[in-house]
Amino acid sequence: MSALGRINFTNQFLIAMPGVADDSFAGSVVYLCEHTERGALGLVINKPIDITVSNLFERVDMTLDRPDLADTPVYYGGPVQTERGFVLHDRQADDHAPYTSSLSVPGGLAMTTSRDVLEALSGGEGPKRVLITLGYAGWGAGQLEDEMARNGWLNVDADPAVIFDTPVEQRYHRALALLGVDPAMLSQDAGHA
């Protein structure tokens, strides 16, 4: 196994390099929820779609008793299972997710796919900070490592403030700023000495 194969990108942002051929990922920032030898799973955090959280709740026949979330957009999380919802949120203080199907990201947030998190939000409860996506980004074994080796992505430790406190149109630039990179300095071409 190569040295790159042992790197774990969990709880990091993947920042698409200019020139990414796949329109699904052009200009995107992905929060990586899981990265193992079997592959990787992440959620795009900067591509809102034309559905608000209150619209989504109407579609699943639920009311939303969280005025702070009503007009928040739902996001395109990636090209896999776009009919399925994913809720990225703060972990509970005791590090125990009270939801049926949650992935606790080591050192980071939690991602829940079960309806019970929506039920909690519906009742005015649930996690304080959430980002809801339809779909996710997935990579098979070795695929992400290969894309990284071909300079398809930059990576940096994730900062929840970029996800929850930064206006969507600034998230790409703020993620790059975590690396000290000016977007104007990025080239579409990989450089090899």
N, C-alpha and C positions, 0 to 999 in steps of 0.2 A: 504494500500500500504506500502510495506517495505521501510526502509530508503534508501536502494540501488536503489529501483525503482524511487526515486526522483532525483537521481544523473544524471546530464546531461554531456555526454561525447563529445558533439559537440566541434569541434576545438581542439581535442586531438588526439594523436597517440595511436592506439591500437597496442601493440607489442605482437606477438604470443609467448606463452611460449613453451619451448622445449616439445616435446611429443604431440603437437597438432595432432590429428588423421587425420584431413582433409588436404590432400596434397595441396589443393588450398591455405591454409593459413600457412603451415609450413614455419617458418623462415620469416614471412611477417611483414611489418609495414603498418598499414592502417591509412590513414588520415580520420577522421570521419567528414563528411560534415553536417550530420543532425542526431539528436537523440531526439525523442519525445516519448510520451506514445504509439504511433502506431508502433514504430520500429526505425531502424537506417539504415543509408546509408553511405558508405565510399568507398574510393579508395585505393587499394594497391599501394604503391609508390616505391617498391623495387624489382619488378619482370618484367624486360624488356622482350619483346617478339621479334621475329626475323623480325620485321617490323620497318622501320625508318619512321619518320614523312614525309619525301619526298615520300616514298613508299605509305603511307596512302593517301596523297594528289593525287597521280597518280590514286589510286583505286577509288577515288570519282570524278575523272575528273576535278581536279583543279591543277593549278600551285602553287608553293610555292616561294614567293619572300622574304624569310627570311633565308639567308644562315646560320645564327646562329642556326637554328632549323633543317636544312636538314638531318643531320646524327644522330640526337637525336633519341633514341629508343622510340617506343610506348610501353606502359606498360600493363600488365595484371591487370586490375583494380579489378577483382573479378569474381566469377562464374555466375553472373546474367547479362543477356542481353549482351553477349560477342560480338555480332555483332554491338553493338552501341557504339559510341564514347563519351567520357567524357573529358572535358578540365578543368583541375584545374589550376587556375591562380590568380595573384594578383588582388585585387579589384581596381577599378578606384579610383583616388584621391578624387573625390566628392562622393564616396560611392554609385554611381548610375551605375549599370551595363547597358551598351548600347546594350546588346544582348537580344534576344527574350526570351530565356529560360535559365535564370541564377539563381542560388541559392547563395545568399550572406551569407556566414558563419559568424555568429555573432563573432566579435573579430578576425576573421581569413581571409581566402581567399575567392574566388568565384569558383563555379563549373558551367560550361555552357555545355548544351547539344544541342544547336541549331546550325545550319549550319552557321549562320552569324559570329560566332567567327572564323570559318575556313576561311570564305571569307575575313575577316579582316586580318588574318595571310597571306592569299594568296596574298593580295595586299601590303604586307610589313608592315602592321599596326598591330593592336591588342595588347593584353597584352605582356609586355616584357618577363615575366617569365611564362612559361607554362609547364605542364606535361599532356600528352595526354594518356588516357587509353582506352582500349576496355573492356567493362564490368564494373561491380561494385560489391561491397560486400553489401549484404542486410541482415537485421535481422528483424523478425516479432516482434510483441508486446511482451516484456518481454524476448525475446530470448537472446539478448546481456547481459542483466542483469544476466540471468542464467549462461551464459558462463563465465562472470566475477566472479560470486560467486563460480564457480567450478575451479577457477584459470587458465582459458584458455588464459587469456590476462592480460598484464600489461597495465596501461594507464598513460600518462603524457601529459601535455600541449604541443601542437604542436609548432614546430619551423620551419618556412618556409625555413630556411637555410639548414635544413636536406633534404627537398624536392628538392630545386632548386640549392644548392651550394655544396652538398656532393656527391661524386662519389657513384653510386648505390651499389657497393659491401660494402660500409661503412655505409649505412643508418641504418641497423639494430643495429649495435654497437653504432652509434651516438645517435639513439633514446634511447637506454638503458642508455647511458652515461648521458642523461638528468635526469635520475632517480638516477644516481650514482651507477648503477648496472654493474658488470662485468659479461658478458655472461657465463663465466666458472663457476660462482657461482650459476647459475640457475639449479634447479632440475626439473625432469619431474613429480615428485610426489608432490601432494598438502600436505602441513603439517597442521595438526590439533592438538592443544594442549589439 
